[in-house]
Amino acid sequence: MRRPLALLLTVAAAALLAAPTASSSRFLQLGLFDDTQLNYGNPDVVFPMLKQLRTQVVRVNLLWGGPNGVAKRRPVNPMNPNDPAYDWSVYDRTVSYATANGMKVVFSILGTPPWANSAAGFNVAPRSALDLERFATAAARRYSGTFKAADGRTLPAVRQWLAWNEPNNPVFLRPQYRKVGKIFVIQSAIDYAKICNAVVKGVRKTTVGASKVACGVTGPRGNNNPNSSRPGVSPLPFLRAMKKAGAKGFDAYAHHPYYGAPRETPSTPPPPGIHGNAPTAITLGNINVLVREVTRLYGNKRIWITEYGYQTNPPDRIFGVSRLNQARYLTQAYGIAKRHPRIDLFLWFLLRDERRAEGWQSGLLTVSGAKKPSFAAFQKLRG
C-alpha cells in the first residue's frame, strides 16, 4: 500500500531533525553547575565523581559581593589580585581541583558588594561600572595561568567568563523597570549593558584574545508587566533593550532554556502568550527564535547554554518529572544542543539535589547521594 505523500514528508522531516547533520556543533562542551558541591562539598569526593561523569566544564559563580564574595571591602588597588580586600581562597581551591581532574572552569562574575552601591543590595547594579571592570581585571589576572599564589603555586587559567546571571529576573538584578514620564523603560537591560561591557573590558585587559566572555545569561521567561508584584522581562525584549543600551564586544550569548511545566519535553515549544500571541518564553523547544534574534542584532555569535535541568518527582510533586523521564529529557536536550551548529556549551544544573525545600531538585544525585537514572545517562552523553 502506498503511504500518503504528507505522511512520507512528515517522517522524513522528523528524521532530519533527529539525526546529526554536517553542520552539527563540533565544539560542544558538556558540564555541570552546582556551586554548593563545587565550592563547599568534599573535593576528594565531588571531583572524582565529576570525572566519572566525563565532565568537561564546570560553571562557578565568582561572587564579587555578598557573604561569600571576594571583595570584603573597597580595595585600594582594585586591579591587583593581591589587594588585602580580596579573599579568593574558595575559588582558588575550586579551580585547582577542577584543573587537576581535567576540567575547565567557566566563571560567572556576579553580585555587587555594599561599598559599590551604597548597600542597595547584592542584586542592584554598582553605581560605577568601573568598579566592576576593575574587579574583572583582577579576576582575569589571577586566573590568567601565570599568576603565583601566596604559597608559590601557579594558579590554573580560566578562559571562559559570564557577565552576571539572569539579569532579566528580579532575583538577580533590580529594578527591572523604571517609569520615565508616562512610560516604563527596561531598566535592567540598561544597567546590564554596563555590567556586560565592564566584564568584557576587564577580562580583555589581561587576556586579549585568549578568553571568551558571554553576555545575556538570560532566564527563560518574564511577565513583561512592570506593575506586577514580581516584574520580569522575557528574553527577546531584554535582548533588544540591552542592544539598544549599548551592550557590545562579547563573544557568545548565554541563555537558560528551562522548561515551563512538567508536561513539556525538551522539544516542546512553549505555550502561546496571552490572547494567542507568540510565546514570550525561550526554551529548547524554540531556541532558534532566540538564535535568529541574536544573529539579527549581533551577527553569528556563539550560543552557550549555561543552565538547564529537569526537577524530579519525588521530591518535587508540582514541577518535577519522573526520574526516568529526567534521564530521557537530559539525553534529548543534549541531542538538541549537539545538533545545533551554533551551540558550544551545555551545562546541567545540578550534581546533587538541594537540601532546601524551596530549592531545586534537578540533581543527578538525590539529597542523600543516591544515583538517579540521569547519572548513567549523563555518563553516556559523549559516546
Secondary structure as GFF3:
##gff-version 3
##sequence-region A 1 383
A	DSSP	alpha_helix	5	18	.	.	.	ID=ss1
A	DSSP	beta_strand	29	33	.	.	.	ID=ss2
A	DSSP	alpha_helix	35	40	.	.	.	ID=ss3
A	DSSP	alpha_helix	43	52	.	.	.	ID=ss4
A	DSSP	beta_strand	57	63	.	.	.	ID=ss5
A	DSSP	alpha_helix	89	100	.	.	.	ID=ss6
A	DSSP	beta_strand	104	110	.	.	.	ID=ss7
A	DSSP	three_ten_helix	114	116	.	.	.	ID=ss8
A	DSSP	alpha_helix	129	142	.	.	.	ID=ss9
A	DSSP	beta_strand	160	163	.	.	.	ID=ss10
A	DSSP	beta_strand	178	180	.	.	.	ID=ss11
A	DSSP	beta_strand	183	185	.	.	.	ID=ss12
A	DSSP	alpha_helix	187	204	.	.	.	ID=ss13
A	DSSP	beta_strand	212	218	.	.	.	ID=ss14
A	DSSP	alpha_helix	235	244	.	.	.	ID=ss15
A	DSSP	beta_strand	252	255	.	.	.	ID=ss16
A	DSSP	three_ten_helix	274	276	.	.	.	ID=ss17
A	DSSP	three_ten_helix	284	286	.	.	.	ID=ss18
A	DSSP	alpha_helix	287	298	.	.	.	ID=ss19
A	DSSP	beta_strand	302	305	.	.	.	ID=ss20
A	DSSP	alpha_helix	323	339	.	.	.	ID=ss21
A	DSSP	beta_strand	343	348	.	.	.	ID=ss22
A	DSSP	alpha_helix	373	380	.	.	.	ID=ss23
###
